[in-house]
Amino acid sequence: MANAAFPSSLPIDLPDEGSAAPRNRSNHNSFPPPPDVEPLPEKADDASNGANPSPMAPRGPLDHVVNVIHLLSKACGIAAASMFFIAMLLICQLVFIRYILNASTVWQTEAVIYLMIGGTLIGLPYVQLLRGHVNVDLLPMYLKSGARKLLAIATLACGIAISALFAFYGIELVIEAYQGGWKSPTIWAPALWKPYLMLPIGFGLLFLQFLADLMCLLTNRSKAFHIEDNPF
């Protein structure tokens, strides 16, 4: 047993005796990765394999219009978050006055209602910018790219029509409330045209956001439902 000879080739790479530097180990691994580890994608050289780079989105005056609309939608998001924050502070103040100081409140409840409804309406374009509205994308995922684009155009067209309708009648409601001197039938009695103003502003900016999404889709600046051509 002491004189038994070991095989000359081992399953691991060892440096040869007398060599100054060890041999480079092979990066090839014939074993598949574990099931809970996702393999890293291989980087392909576009210049070596002759593949064309991804086309850039077209640039032009439309981009400036879309950027302005997106900026307005982001401003609406900030305004809506501020309105919700102020409503939360008013609720805390209302609870403190009624249950700690045992005093009556006059305007807090009504102000919270107006702020919550107004914040919801003002935040509509920002939610559309983030694609945060409730949607079911099962059908678009199974459609081909052409049919998916047609469905997205029809969906945006319906959104544009509905938001324009609400904005138009909202403006009429604000004008009627302002000319008629409508006031809330409460002790606070605020002018109703002020909270009603949130209706045409919110849906009017939502109309612009829908219009910007439609223009980006028609000019291939964005994909239909933000789904790649081969989702599966």
Secondary structure by P-SEA (a helix, b strand, c coil): ccccccccccccccccccccccccccccccccccccccccbbbbccccccccccccccccaaaaaaaaaaaaaaaaaaaaaaaaaaaaaaaaaaaaaacccccccccaaaaaaaaaaaaaaaaaaaaaaaccccccccccccccaaaaaaaaaaaaaaaaaaaaaaaaaaaaaaaaaaaacccccccccccccccaaaaaaaaaaaaaaaaaaaaaaaaccccccccccccc
